Amino acid sequence: MTDIQREAMAYDVVIVGAGPAGLSAAIRLKQLDPDLSVVVLEKGSEVGAHILSGAVLDPCGLDALIPDWRERGAPITVPVREDNFHFLTEAGSVRIPNWPMPRLMSNHGAYIVSMGNVCRWMAEQAEELGVEIFPGMACSSLVYGDQGEVKGVVAGEFGRLSDGTPGPAYEPGMELHGKYVLLAEGVRGSLTKEVISRFDLGRGHCPQKFGIGMKEIWEIDPAKHREGTVTHTMGWPLGSSAGGGSFIYHIDNNQVYVGFVVHLNYANPYLSPYMEFQRFKHHPMVAELLAGGKRVAYGARAISEGGWQSIPTLVAPGVALLGCAAGLVNVPRIKGNHNAMLSGKAAAEAAHAAIAAVRSGDTLTAYETEVRNGAIGKDLKKVRNVKPLWSRYGLTASLMLGGLDMWTNDLFGASLLGTLKHGKSDAASTGEARDFARIAYPKPDGILSFDRLTNVAFSFTNHEESQPPHLKLADPALPVAVNLPRFAEPAQRYCPAGVYEVVEADGAGPRFVVNFQNCVHCKTCDIKDPLQNITWTTPQGGDGPNYPNM
Ligand SMILES: Cc1cc2nc3c(=O)[nH]c(=O)nc-3n(C[C@H](O)[C@H](O)[C@H](O)COP(=O)(O)OP(=O)(O)OC[C@H]3O[C@@H](n4cnc5c(N)ncnc54)[C@H](O)[C@@H]3O)c2cc1C
């Protein structure tokens, strides 16, 4: 749609995404130079609306960014008091004592937080410093300069009709230009994907690996609530069919964050990560905790798992990748918020220095150097072999080998294994249906477990129905022609929001239906479709989940 005329606004730095990475970058830029003009664009209806809250936060990132966050009233008030790790069998559980666990796995000094609320608070800090933050503004495309550098983004386009043509209330949006554009879109960002491909930033690095994380917030019986308790589990119900595990975090107000992560390199196309999560809650240990409580929110989001080996080149002319857009999660710790903040700070420092030297639109190599050689690199390097070991040898062997490797790295700063590579992409790991048996999942009971559509209602997701579907099929025929016979069309099961269905009606044969209105923006389809036929693009700003402020 090149004929569309848009107004352009110029800033020093344009930041896409008001998560911990983007907000940290914005805050740091204004700390360094209050005269810099900085804008943050966020597709959620408000800051925090798309942040899958409920995390154990290592405060090292915030300590570096806002050392007096306690005095400033940050909503970070529940220190971790108890740290448990359980190996589950179908009916039992074995608690693994803390002493053989590598030190870096300890949550001592960390806090249980609502990251949505932390981001809302960070946005206030940024605005006090003069950052302009525009929620409800999806950045739908990139703007390139004459030399091919990234020069800006298009944001705030509204009112296209379902066939893609501009409707009566069409708003073309604006171009926001910056000397530098910082992409802080989180995992599998749509603009990030374009930048990685256009500048070949994945070359020389392993493919990124992912998991799908699902989470429910429960209000439980106060008698069972133990504020500050963190529990992680592995084992049942996944067993050897897929990697992953659970987390249960007791925050305040009798609330508990109950979550489940499934590594997306699983082979069995009949596996449903969502139903594994629902089944997990029927384990006696979990069922007993949740009995008498109620689920008050649900959400899902992919999580990057490739770690050190999969970090792409982070910079190209005019642009840098931050936080989970760059895949900076420490997988065994299931923590990425601290590195997101540290990367935002580092990108801001590099951009500030460049602008002070009257540069623009070039490559911020100082940022890449800081990420790889600084605190983030040290954090991720130590755990770099855990995920490849798990993929190769399964849960039990990798627990021992990975644990040993983390100890060696922690104590001696080196690994006996060197750096193990990741294998295939998660999409390519999907096996053919003929090689696997169907999995008969128990029907949700509506008390502890819920069907997907009931749960999606608790993500408060909303999409304007008259817009073009934001989930684009490169070839609309492939789901039925290829995915259905070969892979039993796994989109029906890997999507945690019930977006994809194969329906048969009136003897007309199977039809692939995309209920994009349900999409919770987790990006799993973009990652796991075996043919890579689905591309997640931004819908209109303000659409998507509205994760509650709790
Ligand atoms: C289930 C689960 C549990 C987790 N638990 C923990 C934990 O306990 N501790 C921990 O430290 N980490 C945890 N993580 C990881 C953590 O969530 C991420 O590392 C962190 O969110 C990364 O921050 P970010 O700012 O890079 O991206 P995000 O937090 O994802 O923020 C990105 C923001 O950008 C916006 N955005 C994206 N694209 C666009 C666009 N094109 N236009 C405008 N806006 C856009 C999004 O709406 C979003 O608000 C968990 C992740 C998952 C999925």
The ligand as a MOL file (V3000), in Angstrom:
LIG
                    3D

  0  0  0     0  0            999 V3000
M  V30 BEGIN CTAB
M  V30 COUNTS 53 58 0 0 0
M  V30 BEGIN ATOM
M  V30 1 C 4.9880 -18.2510 31.0220 0
M  V30 2 C 6.1770 -17.3820 31.2180 0
M  V30 3 C 6.7340 -17.2530 32.4780 0
M  V30 4 C 7.8340 -16.4330 32.6790 0
M  V30 5 N 8.3200 -16.3110 33.9470 0
M  V30 6 C 9.3330 -15.4580 34.1720 0
M  V30 7 C 9.8040 -15.2520 35.4990 0
M  V30 8 O 9.2890 -15.8300 36.4630 0
M  V30 9 N 10.8260 -14.3880 35.6700 0
M  V30 10 C 11.4150 -13.7150 34.6370 0
M  V30 11 O 12.3280 -12.9370 34.8570 0
M  V30 12 N 11.0020 -13.9330 33.3760 0
M  V30 13 C 9.9730 -14.7600 33.1140 0
M  V30 14 N 9.5320 -14.9490 31.8270 0
M  V30 15 C 10.2460 -14.2850 30.7230 0
M  V30 16 C 9.8480 -12.8150 30.6300 0
M  V30 17 O 8.4460 -12.7250 30.5170 0
M  V30 18 C 10.5090 -12.1660 29.4270 0
M  V30 19 O 11.8860 -12.4030 29.4770 0
M  V30 20 C 10.2460 -10.6730 29.3980 0
M  V30 21 O 8.8680 -10.4190 29.2920 0
M  V30 22 C 10.9710 -10.0090 28.2440 0
M  V30 23 O 10.7160 -8.6420 28.2660 0
M  V30 24 P 10.6380 -7.8090 26.9060 0
M  V30 25 O 10.4720 -6.3870 27.3120 0
M  V30 26 O 11.7580 -8.1800 26.0290 0
M  V30 27 O 9.3260 -8.3170 26.1580 0
M  V30 28 P 7.7870 -8.3490 26.6380 0
M  V30 29 O 7.6850 -8.3690 28.1110 0
M  V30 30 O 7.1540 -9.4460 25.8730 0
M  V30 31 O 7.2310 -6.9540 26.1270 0
M  V30 32 C 7.0950 -6.6690 24.7700 0
M  V30 33 C 6.0520 -5.5790 24.6120 0
M  V30 34 O 6.0880 -5.1340 23.2630 0
M  V30 35 C 4.7830 -5.0180 22.7580 0
M  V30 36 N 4.8650 -5.1880 21.2910 0
M  V30 37 C 5.2830 -6.2850 20.6250 0
M  V30 38 N 5.2670 -6.0550 19.3020 0
M  V30 39 C 4.8260 -4.8010 19.1250 0
M  V30 40 C 4.5940 -4.0010 17.9710 0
M  V30 41 N 4.8870 -4.4420 16.7310 0
M  V30 42 N 4.1010 -2.7480 18.1450 0
M  V30 43 C 3.8660 -2.2600 19.3960 0
M  V30 44 N 4.0570 -2.9800 20.5230 0
M  V30 45 C 4.5580 -4.2340 20.3870 0
M  V30 46 C 4.0200 -6.1210 23.4720 0
M  V30 47 O 2.6050 -5.8810 23.4660 0
M  V30 48 C 4.6370 -6.0800 24.8650 0
M  V30 49 O 3.9410 -5.2000 25.7090 0
M  V30 50 C 8.4280 -15.7570 31.5970 0
M  V30 51 C 7.8820 -15.8980 30.3130 0
M  V30 52 C 6.7530 -16.6850 30.1180 0
M  V30 53 C 6.1580 -16.7840 28.7530 0
M  V30 END ATOM
M  V30 BEGIN BOND
M  V30 1 1 1 2
M  V30 2 1 2 3
M  V30 3 2 2 52
M  V30 4 2 3 4
M  V30 5 1 4 5
M  V30 6 1 4 50
M  V30 7 2 5 6
M  V30 8 1 6 7
M  V30 9 1 6 13
M  V30 10 2 7 8
M  V30 11 1 7 9
M  V30 12 1 9 10
M  V30 13 2 10 11
M  V30 14 1 10 12
M  V30 15 2 12 13
M  V30 16 1 13 14
M  V30 17 1 14 15
M  V30 18 1 14 50
M  V30 19 1 15 16
M  V30 20 1 16 17
M  V30 21 1 16 18
M  V30 22 1 18 19
M  V30 23 1 18 20
M  V30 24 1 20 21
M  V30 25 1 20 22
M  V30 26 1 22 23
M  V30 27 1 23 24
M  V30 28 2 24 25
M  V30 29 1 24 26
M  V30 30 1 24 27
M  V30 31 1 27 28
M  V30 32 2 28 29
M  V30 33 1 28 30
M  V30 34 1 28 31
M  V30 35 1 31 32
M  V30 36 1 32 33
M  V30 37 1 33 34
M  V30 38 1 33 48
M  V30 39 1 34 35
M  V30 40 1 35 36
M  V30 41 1 35 46
M  V30 42 1 36 37
M  V30 43 1 36 45
M  V30 44 2 37 38
M  V30 45 1 38 39
M  V30 46 1 39 40
M  V30 47 2 39 45
M  V30 48 1 40 41
M  V30 49 2 40 42
M  V30 50 1 42 43
M  V30 51 2 43 44
M  V30 52 1 44 45
M  V30 53 1 46 47
M  V30 54 1 46 48
M  V30 55 1 48 49
M  V30 56 2 50 51
M  V30 57 1 51 52
M  V30 58 1 52 53
M  V30 END BOND
M  V30 END CTAB
M  END
